[in-house]
Structure formats: C-alpha cells, structure tokens
Amino acid sequence: MIKTNKSIFFIMALFLFGCAFYGHSQRSKSALSLSGGYVPDGYAVKLGYNHYHNRTDFVKIALIGAIGNQSLSTGLEIPFNDFIVDGGYFASLVKSPTSGISLAVGGGLSLGYENVNNGESVLDDGSILLSESGFIYGLFVGSDFDFFISEKISLIIPVDFHYHFNSDLGNSLFVAGLGVRYYFN
C-alpha cells in the first residue's frame, strides 16, 4: 500500500515538473533551488523550480521532504514524515538590482503524503494511535528572500506556511530554510 502511494506521489511530482518545463520558452528565465531547513521539532529539504513570466512574477513548483515530531499536551511525541508537492504563483514585492536583493510572496496548492509513526498504530509507550498515514491536500503561502551573489546564483531564505485540510496530525506546517538558487537561460 505504501509503495503504491509513493508511486502515485512520484508520478504527480513528475507531471507537475513536466508541465513547468513544457511551458518553458527561450525568451523566459528559469531557476532551480535547493534548501535545507526547519519544521517544528524536525528538519526539511526543499527542491524548487521557478519559471519567470517576466522580471517580477513566476510560477513555482517545489518538492518538500519533512521529518519531525508532533508534540502533544501529554508530553508524547508522534514522529511524522511529510512528502509534499507545492505549485503556486509568486510576485516580487521588492527587487533591487543595485543592492542585489529580492523579496517575492505568493501561494498555491499543496498535495502530498503524510506518514504517521512509520505506519505503526502503537506508540513507544504503548498508547494506541488513531491518526493514520495518508494523502494530504491544502493550500500554502510563502515568501522567498534572495541575496544575489552573481547574475546566475543567489542565496535564498524560503519561508512557507502550509494548511492541509485532511491531516490527521495537525492542519498546519511551517517550513523555513536556507539554500541556493541557480538561474539559467
């Protein structure tokens, strides 16, 4: 069952990336980014592709893998793994060619798979877990702060807030990180 769900997730990710690359033309600019970061009680890795329609607006597709723990009021922690595909539209609020900085904000759809307690229904202390692993869907809003090192490379600080309507652990997920972006074409 989990292998089938991972296969479906992988096919969705390939489809979204394929759509982004298909829409690419020679008069536009694209960028790839890789960042590592923070989720509450864990960490995340994010791979992104940006397709720029003009100098300020872009479509963003990102793959996010997050590993963390959901803390409960009783002191228990439930481990989780999230595998998420985000697709959205971003617009630059600040873009200064002279100072080499850019700030873009946007949002869009978020789809993924949430693995709760490695698929086990019993926690380490013997408690029965009612939350189940499964597909999640929702919305995200985010910002990307770029510090340009050269015309083709920038350091980035991506910050995203996800709201998944059907997550069994908690509907919101905060992801912040630090990474690098490479512009081509």
ABEGO torsion letter per residue (X at the ends): XAAAAAAAAAAAAAAAAAAAAAABBAABBBBBBBBBBBBBGBBBBBBBBBBBABAABBBBBBBBBBBBBBBBAAGBBBBBBBBBBBBBBBBBABBBAAAGBBBBBBBEBBBBBBBBGGGBABBAAGBBBABBBEBBBEBBBBBBBBBBABAABBBBBBBBBBBBAABAAEABBBBBBBBBBBBBX
